[in-house]
Amino acid sequence: MIQSRRRMLLALALSAGLMVFAGCQRAPKVDPALVARGKMVFEDQCALCHDAATAEKKVGPGLKGLFQRSTMENGKPITEATVRENIDKGSENMPSFKDTLTPEEKDALIAFLKTL
C-alpha cells in the first residue's frame, strides 16, 4: 500500500512538473527584419483595402488581431496556410497576389500579420 501511494505521488508530481514545463514554453522568436519587410509589403499592397490598426472593415476586413481569430470572413480557419491561400487566390472582392508577391514577400507579410 505504501509503495502504490509513493508511485501515485511520484506520478502526480511528474505530471504536475510536465504541466508547469508545458506552460512555460516560449513563443517562437520573431525576426524583426522579416516583420519590418512584411510591414512594407502590407503598406505597399494591402493598406489600400485593409486596416492594420483595427478589426473594422475598410474595403476589406481590418486585420488587427487576425491570428487571434478563429475564422476568416470566408469561414475558413485562420492558419498560415489558409491566409497564404487567400493571398494567392484572392476572393470575391480581393485580387490574387499569387504572381504579384514573391514567396519571401508572402512569408514576411504573414510574419507581420501575426504581430497585429
N, C-alpha and C positions, 0 to 999 in steps of 0.2 A: 504493500500500500504506500509506503513512504517512497519507494522507487517510482511508482507511477505518478505520485504527486510531484516529485522532482522533475520527471520527464515533462509533465504538463506545464510546470512553471518555466522550465527551460524553453519549451516550445512557445509559450506565451511571450517570454522575454525576447526570444529571437524574432518572432513575428512583429512584436512592437518595435524592435530595433529596425527591422526592414521597413516598416511603415514610416518611421521617422526619417530613415535614409531616403526613401522614395519621395517623401515630401520636400526634401532638400535638394532635389535635382536642379541643376542650373539650366536656365534657358539658353538655347544656343546663342553664341556670340553673333552679333550683327556687325557686318563690315560697314563702318561709317562711309567709306568711299563708295561702296555699292549703293547704299541708301541715298547718298548725295547724287549719284548718277541717276538713280531712279526718280528722284525728285525733279531733276532736269527733264527727264523723259516725260514725266507727268505734266509738268508745266508746258512743255512743247506740244504734246499730243493729246492730252486728256482734259486739261483745265478749262478748255472752252466749254465743255459739256458737263464736267463733274467737279464737285466741290470737295476739296480735301479737308477743309476745316469743319464741316458739318455733315450730318447724315441727311440733310434736307435736299430735296430734288432741285437740280438746276435745270438742265435739259435732260441729262441722265441722273441716276441716283447719286446722292452725296456719298462719299466713300470713307468718311470718318468712322472708325471702328469696324471696317469691313470684315476683318478676320476674327472679330469677336461675335459676329452674327452667325446664325445657323444656316441661312439660305440666302441666295441671291434673288433678285426680283423674278427670275425665270423659274424659281422653285428648286434649283439645283443646290446641293450643299456647297458651302464655301470651303474650298480646298485650293492649294496651289494649282492643282491640275485643272479644276473647273474654272478658276479665274483665268489661267493661261488659255484655256479653250475659248472662253468668252472674248479674250483679247484677239485671238486668232480668227475666230469665226464671226465675231460681231453678233448683233442681234437685230431685232426688228428696226430699232432706231439707231443702232450703233454700227459704224462701218467695221469691216475686218481690218485688223492691223497685222495680219499674217505676213505680208510682204513689205509692210512699212517699217516694222521694228525687227531688229536682229534678235536672235535668241538671247544674246547678252543684255540687250536693252530690256527685253521682257523679264529676265532674271532680276535686273536692277529695279524695274518698275514694281515687280511683286515684292521685292525686299522693302521698297519704300511704302507700298500699300500696307504691309504688315506693321509699320510703325504708326499708322494713323489711329 
